[in-house]
Every structure is written in C-alpha cells, then in structure tokens.
Amino acid sequence: MDWLLQHAERYRSQIQSGPFFKKLARVEHPTDLKWVHQLLHQSREFTQALCLRYSLCRDRRYQSIFAEHAFEEADHPDQLIAWMDKHGFLADAEPGSVPATQETINSLAFCWRSAVHEPHDVQVIALNVLSEGVALDFYSAVIPVLGQMDLLSGRYWKVHREVDEHHLQLGLDRCGDVAPDSATGMRYQRVLCHAANLYHQMLSSWVGERAEPIATLWPDAAPRLILPAARRVAAVQNTNS
C-alpha cells in the first residue's frame, strides 16, 4: 500500500518540522539531552506493548511478525540504560525515576491500547508503520548530534539504523491491498493521524514545548456538528423560514 506509506511519511515530515527537531539542531552540550529520561520511559513501555501484542495474538498470519518485532526490541531498554550510565545521565537518578511527561504517558497509553484492543491490521498501522517511522526519523536525526559530542557508544543508537526501516513495513503485506477511500482505508488514515499527533505532542514535551495539532491529510476531516433529531428539525425550520 504505497499510499499508506506516503501518508505516513507526510505526517512524519510535519513532526520533523516541530519543536523537538528544531531544538535538536541547536544542541551543543550533554546537558541539552535531558530528554533521554523520557526516551527511557518510551523505550521500556513500547517494548512491553510489543511483547504483550505478541502474547495476545492468536492469528497465525501475524504471530511470526509480532514475535520478530518483540524479540528484536527486547533488550533496547537495557542498552539505553547502560549508555545513560556510562555518560553520566544517571548520576543523580535511578533509571525511570524522572517522571514521564503527560504527553509521553498519552502516547504510551495509545500503544498499550492498540496492542490490547485493536485488530491486528490496525496494530500494524499504529505500532509499525507510524511508530517505527517516527523512530527512524528520531534516531537518524539524533545519532549525528551524539557523534559530534563523542557520545556514540554501545549498541543502542546504532542498532536503530539497522532495524527501524525494516520494522516500519513489518506486517504491512498481511493487511492486503486496501483502497484509501474505503472504510478500512479511512480507518487506517484516522489511526495514522491520531498516532502522529500523539508522537508530535510527546516529542515536543521533551523539550518543554506544546505542539500545534498536525494537519490531517484527507479532505473531509473537519469536525461535523451532529445535532439530536429534535434540534435538527428546528434547525431546518429556521433555515426555511
């Protein structure tokens, strides 16, 4: 579904124009990287959500890909903790002791809910296509900054260069050929937009800013006022009078 990947890339482009990436370009010192404590919350719970997704899956079409994704992410939180410890980010705090921002909590709640409640194809859209796409953009931008400060060590950062692009398309072939204007296609579009906004808000909160909502990519996305039946009749009568 090329259209779906294109829509995801356009949402990701809007996120990359947001506060987090603008401030990242001006980072000069490790003290500007306090957001790594938020990243740890995200890394831990996203990985846990992937493991839960696999454990709940009974559909053989998706079991192997969910297992692969969970297995390849399983040790990322420990790798990040080891890196934080080596470079002094844990000098005054235990791993995870810095509270998560509300926006980080909201984004992770979306991931948990997707893993527990959504159909497997929708999980692929949320937890692979969009989530891993945002991760790819994040690490592609952060890694050069860390390199300039001589902070690239261990496996954590470099492994994302190898796996995120693969993970974002993992399982998409199981979703079939869905038209963008079909009922399923519109559901996928709504999931992409909702997830993109949550990640946009989360990353912005990591640098202490609030993000403006991301623009939707389908034409009829403007909210519609749905009146109760009696009020609709009255509205029609007022229009005709």
C-alpha positions, 0 to 999 in steps of 0.5 A: 500500500504505497499510499499508506506509506506516503501518508505516513511519511507526510505526517512524519515530515510535519513532526520533523518540522516541530519543536523537538527537531528544531531544538535538536539542531541547536544542541551543543552540550550533554546537558541539552539531552535531558530528554533521554529520561523520557526516551527511557520511559518510551523505550521500556513501555513500547517494548512491553506493548510489543511483547504483550501484542505478541502474547495476545495474538492468536492469528497465525498470519501475524504471530511470526511478525509480532514475535520478530518485532518483540524479540528484536526490541527486547533488550533496547531498554537495557542498552539505553540504560547502560549508555545513560550510565556510562555518560553520566545521565544517571548520576543523580537518578535511578533509571525511570525515576524522572517522571514521564511527561503527560504527553509521553504517558498519552502516547504510551497509553495509545500503544498499550491500547492498540496492542490490547484492543485493536485488530491486528491490521490496525496494530500494524498501522499504529505500532509499525508503520507510524511508530517505527517511522517516527523512530527512524526519523528520531534516531537518524536525526539524533545519532549525528548530534551524539557523534559530534559530542563523542557520545556514540557508544554501545549498541543502542543508537546504532542498532536503530539504523539497522532495524527501524526501516525494516520494522516500519513495513513489518506486517504491512503485506498481511493487511492486503491491498486496501483502497484509501477511500474505503472504510478500512482505508479511512480507518487506517488514515484516522489511526495514522493521524491520531498516532502522529499527533500523539508522537508530535505532542510527546516529542515536543514535551521533551523539550518543554514545548506544546505542539500545534495539532498536525494537519490531517491529510484527507479532505473531509476531516473537519469536525461535523456538528451532529445535532439530536433529531429534535434540534435538527428539525428546528434547525431546518425550520429556521433555515426555511423560514 
